[in-house]
Amino acid sequence: MHTYTRFRIRLTLHTLAQLSARLRSSGEIVVLALGPALLGLLAVAALPPMVFTSYPPAPALGLLVLHALAMSLPVALLRPRILPAAVQAWLAPLPVPPALLLRASLLVSGLLVAPLALAYAASLAIWLLQHARPAWLLPLRAAAGTLLSFLLTWACACGLLVHGALRPPAPPRAFSTAATAGGARYVPQPRPGWWFLWRHLFWLPLWRQGSLAGLRQAALLGGTVLASALWMAGPALLPRPAGALMASVLLVLFVHAADDALRGQLARLHAATAGLPLMAGTLGWRARATLLAALALALLALTAGGLAAGAWTHTAGYAWLALAWMVAPLLVCTPPFTPRGRMALVALCMLLLCATGSKIWN
Amino acid sequence: MELDENVQPRVEVKIEVDALAFHFKTRSVFTGLDLRLGAGLIWLRGRNGRGKTTLLKLLGGALAPAGGSIRLNGMDSRRDALAYRRHTLYCGGEAPELDWLTAGEWLDLHLSLYPQADLAALQANLNLFHIADVARQPVGGLSLGQYKKLQLSLALALPVQLLLIDEPFNGLDAQAVEVLQQDLARRAATRTSCIVLTSHLALRVAPTVTLDLDAQPGVPL
């Protein structure tokens, strides 16, 4: 095998090993909580292409192509990890013959879509080998349609990787349109105090250099507020326990995401500010205190909303409120221990909040 | 060389390095290094991999010694870390730190951490290095030379007693090298602080002391 192909495969295996190491830490918890749902998903993995093949040829083909494109989305999302910018920078100018590039990309994309092939095979077996098959299910067409969809997904994944390997990484983008204008002379505006430091070290990185941390937290906060409002309002279409479930899960996810981003940034700052007159320990505790203060504001609003809706009048209400106020300090101040321990803590918080929240209007 | 009329008096700067030890995972860099440095311009020399950058980072408080001690006018780099770092600055590294900031924000952040900085000198340095107009550009988007000039503009405006400059001439254009040489010559003459710099190129400014790590006890071969 050519050295280039071997390198690309090794890079992919390294990325997959990293991903599986991350999943392994929370694997048991996910399997425990979502095991039956995951089994169900596996059983219906090949259902869409099988259903599409029961349609007339023209719409069936169109739907199969769309499905194949959708199934290659994970490869598009994984591409920045499989071809990191630093690797891309020296890979793109290499004089690699097109045939070799295509061969390497085919093998790498094959590795990535192999789990999908297994899922399709299992799903096909479940549907085709059952005694009472649905009338619309034509075995030969279903198998051919699924195979076609899989091959299209593979081709699409291969195309994505070829494009990634040929494209040089984008230069750093300006943070705003004003930055591109240039010519702005520097006027010193240093300010003493914690807020100035916090803005520069913790707030701005959430929104710059393509970071999605700020958007993710904003979306989770918005979701929490919306779910809580719906839960308190209790519209006819949404049963109260469902509202409690949504609000509880989103609240814990929001706190977890905010804390996760803070921990990541503190680790990043540890090296970046090593020589500056800043003490890492003090910086960490002040940043955590600021995060807790911000979370307390959100919880205050939630408490006030619940008070107006009469949610905190019984034991379940008091228990939910107390738990909701405990979640933030618990997640923010607990040492990370292990990723598995962290996931267990997050799952436990969700479970307790869901259990008590669903009892409030019961 | 002519000195400014209002030349500042020489100040006492005493750096004491005793039995300094530092190890990377794969090798030892220092095993009992002793140094005594004072005000002036110190040219730190040595072959690649002898630990010049590591020594600068240790002196700047950016790395913690595995053993021994570093003191600046009696302040210990570990015990009095915050006070120590307020009087030192490590200026080096070609990959920008805090690269989510614009150049202006990067300068403001450092100015807020060193409140005694000379703002007029900073503005003058930015003008001399021709980078006064990069304030809104992301630090990560600056060229190697521009980032080096940004670092030097700041470093030369801070009232630190110990300034550590790693390969200051790398990536600088001829005009900027001239500006820097003049500034270093002035500082070497006035001896108001201790400047330790590394350079593989011969200095046009006469250093106060030349420190050769290749010939220094406590630096393993």
Chai-1 contact restraints between the chains, C-beta under 6 A:
chainA,res_idxA,chainB,res_idxB,connection_type,confidence,min_distance_angstrom,max_distance_angstrom,comment,restraint_id
A,P172,B,P138,contact,1.0,0.0,6.0,A-B,restraint_1
A,P172,B,G140,contact,1.0,0.0,6.0,A-B,restraint_2
A,P172,B,G141,contact,1.0,0.0,6.0,A-B,restraint_3
A,F175,B,P138,contact,1.0,0.0,6.0,A-B,restraint_4
A,A178,B,R136,contact,1.0,0.0,6.0,A-B,restraint_5
A,A179,B,R136,contact,1.0,0.0,6.0,A-B,restraint_6
A,A179,B,Q137,contact,1.0,0.0,6.0,A-B,restraint_7
A,G183,B,D133,contact,1.0,0.0,6.0,A-B,restraint_8
A,A184,B,A135,contact,1.0,0.0,6.0,A-B,restraint_9
A,A184,B,R136,contact,1.0,0.0,6.0,A-B,restraint_10
A,R185,B,A132,contact,1.0,0.0,6.0,A-B,restraint_11
A,R185,B,D133,contact,1.0,0.0,6.0,A-B,restraint_12
A,Y186,B,G104,contact,1.0,0.0,6.0,A-B,restraint_13
A,Y186,B,L126,contact,1.0,0.0,6.0,A-B,restraint_14
A,Y186,B,A132,contact,1.0,0.0,6.0,A-B,restraint_15
A,Y186,B,A135,contact,1.0,0.0,6.0,A-B,restraint_16
A,P188,B,L111,contact,1.0,0.0,6.0,A-B,restraint_17
A,P188,B,L119,contact,1.0,0.0,6.0,A-B,restraint_18
A,Q189,B,D108,contact,1.0,0.0,6.0,A-B,restraint_19
A,P190,B,D108,contact,1.0,0.0,6.0,A-B,restraint_20
A,P190,B,L111,contact,1.0,0.0,6.0,A-B,restraint_21
A,P190,B,S112,contact,1.0,0.0,6.0,A-B,restraint_22
A,F196,B,S112,contact,1.0,0.0,6.0,A-B,restraint_23
A,H200,B,L109,contact,1.0,0.0,6.0,A-B,restraint_24
A,L204,B,W100,contact,1.0,0.0,6.0,A-B,restraint_25
A,P205,B,W100,contact,1.0,0.0,6.0,A-B,restraint_26
A,R208,B,W100,contact,1.0,0.0,6.0,A-B,restraint_27
A,Q209,B,W100,contact,1.0,0.0,6.0,A-B,restraint_28
A,A272,B,E97,contact,1.0,0.0,6.0,A-B,restraint_29
A,A272,B,L98,contact,1.0,0.0,6.0,A-B,restraint_30
A,A274,B,A62,contact,1.0,0.0,6.0,A-B,restraint_31
A,G275,B,G60,contact,1.0,0.0,6.0,A-B,restraint_32
A,G275,B,G61,contact,1.0,0.0,6.0,A-B,restraint_33
A,G275,B,A62,contact,1.0,0.0,6.0,A-B,restraint_34
A,G275,B,Y90,contact,1.0,0.0,6.0,A-B,restraint_35
A,L276,B,L113,contact,1.0,0.0,6.0,A-B,restraint_36
A,P277,B,L82,contact,1.0,0.0,6.0,A-B,restraint_37
A,P277,B,R85,contact,1.0,0.0,6.0,A-B,restraint_38
A,P277,B,R86,contact,1.0,0.0,6.0,A-B,restraint_39
A,P277,B,L113,contact,1.0,0.0,6.0,A-B,restraint_40
A,M279,B,L82,contact,1.0,0.0,6.0,A-B,restraint_41
